[in-house]
């Protein structure tokens, strides 16, 4: 953890004890110094005067702009990018358009992407909301990741009917490692898939998480699952007695003065035009998907993820968070600072270290965080990231890269799903935006690393 202080509060107080006859003015001055010393416990972001100040080449960073702008000209919808290094904002740019279509009809005038545009973070919610909450609770001693899930959610247990058992002994750390036994996506919102677990009511869905059957013996596989983080979000709510959005917005974002990071932005004073649009025809995948209450309009400012929107009221541990680049840069810096920002401590360095450490089973998994653990992660982290780099991605087109070895943070936000599907019948999850380099992240991340003078 980095600490900006030249003397401790203790030494200041000791000084005052050595001078009992000091005047009120001097005592007051000492008190003022103490306040100033503790006011900036952690580094806060400032803007770099020029990229070279922190080891970047301005010329090579312009190539990043060129790469994205070329793709926008070829049809990629839009993006926003922020890069921080050594506590400095090196780059904060927006590209293309936040909205180009009304359903399948192109707008007469595209809505231009802006630096403060909100994005649906999709699975980056898992990190910036749920993991941050869990890290805070661990740091405060309110959550033991080695404890059984059952300790926090008593109804989470095996039944006689379960083909695969293991819930009775499942620990929180197993869920964080994505080794809990759950399938990736039970689609609670869709009765054709979820069957008896169908729910479009938040309380019922949370109840059904505990009843969701395991599909493999816990601890034997790494299977990335949304259910894991829906369960972890429920644990946060059990411990805090607050709904996840209320807790993170008041306990994490508000102290940091982050006014653009929240769940359900349209219910909190924002308008659709403040956000980057996603799918053109709701959740229908250009008309090939159907289930009760399905949205068919172009999504803008509403979470795309079906389980989050229909089954969890927009607030879930796995998806639902919206933010912009400037707010996310602060959250990047919190991680690089070891858990705090300015005068606020959210969690401690020991907790950060525990959450980003590699799992024994798979070095690309930390506790929730994905790690640059082997060559299989190069598509996301680039060939240049250090072995200690970690981050996460989101289905809508978002990526986080944090490289503590060189004090670097990158957030690339795109609305790549704001495009038609390539062939909805053959693959209902492949959008035209997915075909671009910007939409697959690695090329942009690589170009940023290549702009570092150390990589010349």
N, C-alpha and C positions, 0 to 999 in steps of 0.2 A: 504494500500500500504506500502511495506517495503522500507525504505530509509536508505542507508548506508552513513551517514555523521555525523561528530562530531561537526561541526560548520557551520553556514549558510554563504552563499556568502555575505549576508548583513552585518554580523558581521565582516567579513574580510575587507569589504570596509570601515566600520565604524572605524576599527583599523587604516587603512591607513589615514583617515581624522584626527585622533587624533595625528598623527605623521607626520606633513607636512615637517619636516626637515629630515625625513628618507632618507637614501642614495638611489640611483638608484638601487643598488643591493638588498636592503631590499624590495623596491617596486616591483622589479621583482620577488622576492621570494614569496611575497604575491600573486602576479598574478598567479604564478605557482601553489600555494596551492589552489587558487580558481578554477583553471582549473582541478586539481586533484579531488577536492571535488565534482565538477559537472560531472566529467567523469564517475562516477559509481553511478548514482542516484538510480538504481535498482540492486538487486542481479543478478549475472550471474552464470550459472551452472559451477560447478567443479566436478571432479570425487571423489566419496567417496573412502577412502583408504580401507575400508572394510564395509560391510553392517551394522555391529554393531554400527558404528559411528552415524547412524541416526535411530537406533532402530529396525533394521531387524536382523533376525537370518540367518547366512550364510547357515547353514545346511537346514533350511526350504526353503530358496530360491532355493536350489539345487533340491528340490522336484518339483518346477515349471519346471525346465529343464527336469527332469525325466518324468513329465506328457506329455510335448510336444514331447520329443524325442521318447517316447513309441508310440505315435500316428503316428509320421513320419515313424517309423518302420512298422506300420500297414497299411501304405498307404496314410496318410495325406501328401499333397504336401510340404508345408513349411510355415515358420513364422519368424517374427522378433519382438523383445520385448524390450521396454525401460521402466525403472522405475526410477522416480526421487522423492526425498523427502528432504525437508529442504534445497533446493537449490543444492542438490548433485545428481549426476547420480549414482544410486545404481546398476543398471543392464542394460546392452546393449548387447543382444545376438541374434544370428540368428540360425535358425534350418531348417534342411531339404533342399529343393531344390526350386530354382526359376523357373526352367522349367524341366519337366520330359517327355513331349510328343511333337511330331510333329503331329498335328491333333490327330488321335487315336493310332499312332505308338509310343511305348516307345523309347526314345533316347538311343543310345548305352552307352552314358555317360551323366548322369543327370547333369544339371547346378546347382552348389551348391549355396545355399542362403548365402548372405554376409551381414554384418552390414550396408553397404551403399547401399544396393539394393533399387531401387525405387519401390514404390507400387502405384497402382491405388487406390486412397482413396475413390472413389465412393461418398457416401453422407457425408463423413467427409469433403468434399469440401464445403458443406453448412456452416460449422463452420470455418475452417481455411482460407477460401477465402472470401466467401460472408459475414458471420457474422463479421469477423475481419474488413472487409471494412466498413460495416454498423456501427460497434462500433466506428471506427475512424471518420466517417462522423458525427455521433451523437455527439461525444465528441468535434468536431470542430464547432458544431452548423450549419452544412450544411444539416442535415436531422432531421426532426421532426417526430418521430414514431407515434405521434397522428394525423398527417396530413393525408388527403385523398391521396390515390394512385394517383388520378387524378391530384393532385398538381404537381407531378413529371412526370406523363405520361398522358397528356391531352386526348389522344385518348382512354384511359381506361374508358369506360362508358357503361351504359345500352343502349340497343336498344329496339325498339318496339317488335321485334321478340323474345326477351329473355323470356323464360317461367319463370325463376327465376331471379328476379332483386336484385340489391344490390351493383353493381359496383360503382354507383355514390357516395355512402356514405362509401365505403370500405376504412379502414385506413391501414397504413403500419403495425401497431401493430397487426391487425387482420391477416395479411398475415404471420407475424412472429410467431404467435400463432397457425398456421395451422387451422384457423377457417374461412378461406376466402371464402369457398364454392366450391372450385375446386375438381375435381376427382383426385385420386392419379397419374394416368398416361394416358394422352390422346394419347400417341404414335404418335406424329407428323410425325415421320419418316415412318410410315406404313399406306399407303392409305386404306388398308382394315379395319383399326380401326379408323383412324383420319378423313376419308372421306374428306369433304371440307377444313379441316384444315391441310391437308397433306403438308409437307414442308421438303425439304432437303437443304434449303438455309437459312443461319443464319439470315439475315435481314428480310426475309419473316416470319421465325418462331417467331421472336420477335414481329412482327406485329400481328401474329396470337394468341399470348398469350393474348392480350387484347380482342380478339374475342372469346376466349374459353368460352363456356357457364358454368355458375354455376350449380352445381348439388344439392345444398342445400342452404338454407337461411344463409348468413354469420352470424357468431356468435352463431349459434345454435348447432354446432357439432365441435369436433376435428377430422379432417381427414388429416393425414399426406400426403402431396402432393408435388411432384417434381415441379409442376407448380408454387407453392408459391415461390420457390427459383429461378426458372427461371425468374419470375417477379421481385423479389428482386435484382437479378443480373442486370436486365435491368434498375432498378432504380439507382443502383450504376453507371452504364454507363451514364445515363442521367445527373446525378449530376456532375460527374467528367469529362465528355466529352471524356472519354477514354474507350477502350474495357476492360473488367474485368481483363483479364490476364495482360495487360500492367499496369493497376493501381495497382493491388496487388503485382505484382513482383517488381515494382519500389518503391512503397510507403510503403509496408509492409516488404517484404522479403529481398530486397537489403540492407536497413539500418541495418538489423540484420545479414547480411552476410550469408544468407541462399541460397546456390547455388544449392540445390537439390530439391527445392520446386517450381513447375511451372506447367502450362498447356502445352500440346503438346510437351513433352520432345524430341521426335524424330525430331522435327523441330528446336531444340535449342541445338544441339551438342551431344545429348545422342544417344546411340545405343540400339537396342532391348535387347541385353544381359545385359544391365544395370538395367533392370526392371524385376519384377516378372511376369511371364506369367499368363493369366487368361483363358478364355474359349477355349476349344480345337478346335472347329469348328466355329470360328467367333461368330456370333450372332444367329446361326441356332439351338441352343439347340439340338445338335446331329442330325440335319437334319429335325426337325419337324416345324421349323419356316422359313418363306421366305418373303421377301419384296424387292423392288428395291435397287440395289447396296449393298446388304448384303455381309458382309465379311464371308468367309468360312475357312480362315486359322487360325492357333493358334495365339491368340492375345498376344503381348508382347511389352509394351511401348506405346500402343494406348489405349485410354480410352475405357472401355468395354461398358459403358452406351450408349444405342442406340440414345436417344434424344441428348445427348451431342455430340456424334461422327458425326452422319448423319445430324442432324437438326441444330446444333449449332457450327459446325466447331471445335469441341473439347473444346470449351470454354463456359461454362454455369455456372449459379449460383448454380445449384444443383449437378453437377458432372463434372469431368474432371481434377481435381488437382492430381498431383503426388508428392510424397515426400518420405523421409526415416526417420528412427527413430531418428537420431541425430538432424535433423532439427525440427522435431515435438516436441522434448523435449524442445527446445527453445520456441516454441509457447505455450506449456503447461506452462512454467515458466512465460511467459508474462501474462497469465491469473492469475496465482498464485501471481504474483507481483502486480496485480491491473492495468495492462495495459502497462507496459514498460519492457525494458531489457537493462541493462548497462546504457548508456547515452541516449537511445532512448525512447521516449514516443509515443505509438501508439494511446492510448485512456486513459481515466481516470477511477479511481475506482468507481465513481458514475455510469458511463456507464456500467461497468462490473456488478455492483450490479443490475442495471435495467434489464440487459439481462439475468441474471441467476435467477431472482426472479420467483416464481411460478405464473402461470396464475390463474385467479379466477375460471375458468371453470374446469381445470384439473391440479393438482399439479405436474404431471410428465412432463409438458411442461413449459419451460421458453420461452424467445424470441429466437426461433430456437433451443437452447440447450435443450436436454432431461434431466430431473431431477430424482433423486432418491426419488420421491415424495410419493410413497406408495409401498406396497408389490408387485405390478404388475411389478416392475422394477428390482426385485431381480435377475432375469435371467441374467441381464447385469451388475449390480453393486455389486452383491454378498450380503450375509446377513450382512456383516460387514461394508459396506460403511456408512458414516454419512448421515443424512437427507439433508445436504447441498451439497452433491456430485452431479455433473452434467457431461454430456459428450455427445457422439453421436456414432452411428454405421454407417457402410457402407456396401452395398450389396456384394461387392467383398470379404469381410472378414476382415473389419477393425473396431477397437473400441477405443474410447477415454474415459478415466475416470479421472476426476479432483475432488479431495476431499480437499477443502480449509481448512476444520476443522483440518486436520492433515498434511497439506502442502504436499500432495501426488499427483503425476501424473503418469498415466499409459497409454501407447499406445501399443496395440497389432495389428500388421499388418500380415495378412495371405493372401495366394493366394488359398483359399479353392475351388474357382471355376475352378482351373486348375485340373479338374478331370472329368471323364465321368458322365453323368446324370444317376440317379438311374433307372428311367422309363420315358423317355422323352414324351411318348404319354400320360401317366397318369398325370404327373406333369412336365411341361417343365422348372420349376425353382428349382428343387431339385437335387443338385449335390452330389456325394459321399462325397466330402469334407465337406458338411453341416452336415453329420451324426456324425462327431467327436466332442469331447468335446472342443477341441481347436477352432473349427469352430463356436461354439456357445458361446464362450467368458467367460461365467460365471465361469466355473471351474478354468480357469487360473487366473481370477481376484480374485476369492475366495482364491486360493492358495497363491497369493501375499499378501493379507490381513492377512492370517493365519501365514505368515512368520514374521509379525510384533510382536515384543516381548510383546506388550500390549495385543495381542490376544492369548497369550499362556495359 
